[in-house]
Amino acid sequence: MKRNPPYIDKNIYSCKNALCAISFLKTGILLNNEDYINIALEVSKRLYNEYLTKEGILHSKNLGISYLDDNVLFLDLLINLYNYYLDQEYLEKAKIIADIIVKEYVDFNGLLKDRIPSEDSLGLLKEPYHPLNENSLAAKDLYILGELIGDENLKKISKEITSILSANYVSYSLFASSFANSLLFLLDPIEIRLVFSNKDMAKNIVKENKLILNPFVYIKYIDFNSEKAKQEYNKEGIYVCKGTLCYPPVHTADELNKLIEKILKENLKF
């Protein structure tokens, strides 16, 4: 007796594509596989060009609606792409998505709701809920973006989300692990400032050291050709910063790794 083949859902879901793209990007970096990295890049372009509306990234073209996870995961993809390519366009796109998240998804209680309320919703679906995973990831990414572009409001919202989740994390039991990951970063974020007049040199440092794979750091490129940079920094190099403290610049992979390890041990009290 022949069985019917399993149902194949041919819809393209933004949240799943963004999540897979992040995995392809990091796997490509880990394995030095440019094909994987290019897949992540292509997914980000298609989602931005074909799925972005004024209410956010569409969940799928057939449904025509947007959910929190579509936007948060795409925001995370864009920030990861910036941390790898150091190109301003990813920050500009991330700012657009972050503004949509702030405008459409921040609920009265300070957390992010799972969707934009609709008159078509029935029963319990009328009441939004506040998913832990998406709120945890958004808290981290809004903070990073706020630091990278100098947006204090994004950092403020990040801190509010973190504060609310901190007061209630016990109720999430094992599912609080996603919040713990973000909290470990947010308690003592490490910023790596690549201060160089040659952007390609900064990109090579990111690639050679696989910096994007370190969950405790975020990366910022600073053009040493600018007058502001020359006033703030005495010379080119890799500046590792924790809060308002920036260590003297390092220049080799070994120096960078040892400094990051030293800071992490201090942060985590090893």
C-alpha positions as CSV (number, residue, x, y, z in Angstrom):
1,M,0.0,0.0,0.0
2,K,1.5,3.3,-1.1
3,R,1.5,6.1,1.3
4,N,0.8,9.7,0.3
5,P,4.0,11.8,0.3
6,P,4.3,14.1,3.3
7,Y,3.0,17.7,2.9
8,I,5.6,20.1,1.8
9,D,5.1,23.7,2.9
10,K,6.5,25.8,0.0
11,N,6.1,29.1,1.8
12,I,9.3,31.1,2.5
13,Y,9.3,32.1,6.1
14,S,11.4,35.1,7.0
15,C,12.2,34.1,10.6
16,K,13.5,30.6,9.5
17,N,15.5,32.1,6.7
18,A,17.1,34.6,8.9
19,L,18.0,32.0,11.5
20,C,19.5,29.7,8.8
21,A,21.4,32.6,7.3
22,I,23.0,33.3,10.7
23,S,24.0,29.7,11.0
24,F,25.4,29.6,7.4
25,L,27.4,32.8,8.1
26,K,29.0,31.5,11.3
27,T,29.6,28.0,9.9
28,G,31.2,29.6,6.8
29,I,33.5,31.7,9.0
30,L,34.4,28.7,11.2
31,L,35.1,26.5,8.2
32,N,36.5,29.2,5.9
33,N,33.7,28.4,3.4
34,E,32.8,31.4,1.3
35,D,29.9,29.7,-0.3
36,Y,28.1,29.4,3.0
37,I,28.9,33.1,3.8
38,N,27.5,34.1,0.4
39,I,24.3,32.2,1.1
40,A,23.8,34.3,4.3
41,L,24.5,37.5,2.3
42,E,22.0,36.6,-0.4
43,V,19.3,35.7,2.1
44,S,19.7,39.1,3.8
45,K,19.4,40.9,0.5
46,R,16.3,39.1,-0.5
47,L,14.6,39.5,2.8
48,Y,15.3,43.3,2.8
49,N,14.4,43.9,-0.8
50,E,11.4,41.7,-1.1
51,Y,9.9,41.3,2.4
52,L,10.3,44.6,4.1
53,T,7.1,46.7,4.7
54,K,6.4,49.6,7.0
55,E,5.3,47.2,9.7
56,G,8.4,45.1,9.4
57,I,9.7,42.0,7.6
58,L,6.8,39.9,6.3
59,H,6.5,36.5,7.9
60,S,5.8,35.2,4.4
61,K,4.5,36.7,1.2
62,N,1.4,34.6,1.3
63,L,0.4,35.6,4.8
64,G,1.2,39.3,4.4
65,I,1.8,39.9,8.1
66,S,4.8,40.4,10.3
67,Y,5.8,38.9,13.6
68,L,8.3,39.8,16.2
69,D,10.6,36.9,15.5
70,D,10.8,37.8,11.8
71,N,12.2,41.2,12.7
72,V,14.4,40.3,15.7
73,L,16.1,37.4,13.8
74,F,16.6,39.6,10.8
75,L,18.1,42.4,13.0
76,D,20.4,39.8,14.5
77,L,21.5,38.7,11.0
78,L,22.2,42.3,10.0
79,I,24.3,43.0,13.1
80,N,26.3,39.8,12.5
81,L,26.9,40.9,8.9
82,Y,28.2,44.2,10.1
83,N,30.5,42.5,12.5
84,Y,31.9,40.5,9.6
85,Y,31.9,43.0,6.7
86,L,32.2,46.3,8.7
87,D,30.0,48.0,6.1
88,Q,27.8,50.9,7.1
89,E,24.9,49.7,5.0
90,Y,24.2,46.9,7.5
91,L,23.9,49.4,10.3
92,E,21.6,51.6,8.3
93,K,19.3,48.6,7.5
94,A,19.5,47.5,11.1
95,K,18.4,50.9,12.3
96,I,15.3,50.7,10.1
97,I,14.4,47.3,11.6
98,A,15.1,48.5,15.1
99,D,12.9,51.5,14.7
100,I,10.1,49.3,13.5
101,I,10.5,47.0,16.5
102,V,10.4,49.9,18.9
103,K,7.4,51.5,17.2
104,E,5.3,48.4,16.6
105,Y,6.3,45.8,19.2
106,V,7.1,47.5,22.5
107,D,4.1,46.7,24.8
108,F,2.7,48.7,27.7
109,N,4.7,46.5,30.2
110,G,8.0,47.3,28.5
111,L,8.5,43.9,26.9
112,L,8.2,43.1,23.2
113,K,4.9,41.5,22.1
114,D,4.9,38.7,19.6
115,R,2.9,40.5,16.9
116,I,1.0,43.6,16.0
117,P,-2.7,43.3,17.2
118,S,-5.2,42.8,14.5
119,E,-9.0,43.0,14.3
120,D,-9.0,39.6,12.5
121,S,-7.5,37.8,15.5
122,L,-9.9,35.4,17.2
123,G,-10.1,34.2,20.8
124,L,-6.9,34.0,22.7
125,L,-5.0,35.2,19.6
126,K,-6.2,38.7,20.4
127,E,-4.0,38.8,23.4
128,P,-0.3,39.2,22.5
129,Y,2.4,37.4,24.6
130,H,6.0,38.3,25.2
131,P,8.3,35.5,24.0
132,L,11.4,35.0,26.1
133,N,13.8,34.1,23.3
134,E,13.0,37.1,21.1
135,N,13.0,39.5,24.0
136,S,16.4,38.2,25.1
137,L,17.9,38.4,21.7
138,A,16.4,41.9,21.0
139,A,17.8,43.2,24.3
140,K,21.3,42.2,23.2
141,D,21.0,43.4,19.6
142,L,19.3,46.8,20.5
143,Y,22.1,47.5,22.9
144,I,24.8,46.6,20.4
145,L,23.2,48.7,17.7
146,G,22.7,51.6,20.1
147,E,26.4,51.6,20.9
148,L,27.4,51.3,17.3
149,I,25.3,54.2,16.0
150,G,25.1,56.3,19.2
151,D,21.4,55.8,19.8
152,E,20.7,56.1,23.5
153,N,17.0,55.3,23.2
154,L,17.8,51.8,21.8
155,K,20.1,51.2,24.8
156,K,17.4,52.4,27.1
157,I,14.9,50.0,25.7
158,S,17.4,47.2,25.9
159,K,18.0,47.9,29.6
160,E,14.3,48.0,30.3
161,I,13.7,44.6,28.7
162,T,16.7,43.2,30.6
163,S,15.5,44.6,33.9
164,I,11.9,43.2,33.5
165,L,13.2,39.7,32.5
166,S,15.7,39.7,35.4
167,A,12.8,40.1,37.8
168,N,10.8,37.2,36.3
169,Y,13.4,34.8,34.9
170,V,12.7,32.1,37.6
171,S,9.2,31.5,36.1
172,Y,10.8,30.5,32.8
173,S,12.7,27.5,34.3
174,L,15.0,25.9,31.8
175,F,13.8,28.2,29.0
176,A,15.6,31.0,30.8
177,S,18.9,29.8,29.1
178,S,18.4,32.2,26.2
179,F,18.1,35.1,28.5
180,A,21.2,34.0,30.5
181,N,23.2,34.1,27.2
182,S,22.2,37.6,26.5
183,L,22.6,38.7,30.2
184,L,26.2,37.4,30.3
185,F,26.9,39.6,27.4
186,L,25.0,42.7,28.6
187,L,26.6,42.6,32.1
188,D,30.1,43.2,30.7
189,P,30.1,43.8,27.0
190,I,33.5,43.9,25.3
191,E,33.9,46.3,22.4
192,I,36.6,45.7,19.8
193,R,37.4,49.0,18.0
194,L,39.3,48.5,14.8
195,V,41.0,51.9,14.2
196,F,42.6,51.9,10.8
197,S,42.9,54.1,7.8
198,N,42.7,51.1,5.6
199,K,39.3,49.3,6.0
200,D,40.6,46.1,4.3
201,M,43.1,45.8,7.1
202,A,40.3,45.9,9.6
203,K,38.3,43.3,7.7
204,N,41.3,41.0,7.5
205,I,41.6,41.1,11.3
206,V,38.0,40.2,11.7
207,K,38.3,37.2,9.3
208,E,41.7,35.9,10.5
209,N,40.6,36.0,14.2
210,K,37.1,34.8,13.6
211,L,35.9,37.5,16.0
212,I,32.3,37.2,15.1
213,L,32.2,33.7,16.8
214,N,33.0,35.2,20.2
215,P,29.6,35.7,22.0
216,F,31.0,38.2,24.4
217,V,32.3,40.8,21.9
218,Y,31.0,43.2,19.3
219,I,33.0,45.0,16.7
220,K,33.2,48.6,15.5
221,Y,35.2,50.0,12.6
222,I,36.6,53.5,13.0
223,D,38.2,55.3,10.1
224,F,41.5,56.7,11.2
225,N,41.4,59.1,8.3
226,S,38.8,61.2,10.1
227,E,39.8,64.2,12.2
228,K,37.6,62.9,15.1
229,A,39.4,59.6,15.1
230,K,42.8,61.2,15.2
231,Q,41.8,63.4,18.1
232,E,40.5,60.3,20.1
233,Y,43.2,57.8,19.2
234,N,47.0,58.4,19.1
235,K,47.6,55.7,16.6
236,E,46.1,52.9,14.5
237,G,45.5,49.5,16.1
238,I,43.0,47.2,17.8
239,Y,41.5,48.8,20.8
240,V,39.6,46.5,23.3
241,C,37.2,48.4,25.5
242,K,35.1,47.5,28.5
243,G,32.7,50.3,29.4
244,T,34.6,53.6,29.4
245,L,38.0,51.8,29.8
246,C,40.0,51.2,26.7
247,Y,43.2,49.2,26.9
248,P,46.3,50.3,24.9
249,P,46.1,49.1,21.3
250,V,47.3,45.6,20.4
251,H,48.5,44.6,16.9
252,T,48.8,40.8,16.7
253,A,46.3,38.0,17.0
254,D,48.1,36.6,20.0
255,E,48.0,39.9,21.9
256,L,44.3,40.3,21.1
257,N,43.4,36.8,22.2
258,K,45.3,37.1,25.4
259,L,43.7,40.5,26.2
260,I,40.2,39.2,25.6
261,E,40.8,36.1,27.7
262,K,42.1,38.3,30.5
263,I,39.0,40.5,30.4
264,L,36.7,37.5,30.2
265,K,38.3,35.9,33.3
266,E,37.8,39.1,35.2
267,N,34.2,39.4,34.0
268,L,33.3,35.8,34.8
269,K,35.4,35.6,38.0
270,F,37.3,32.5,36.9
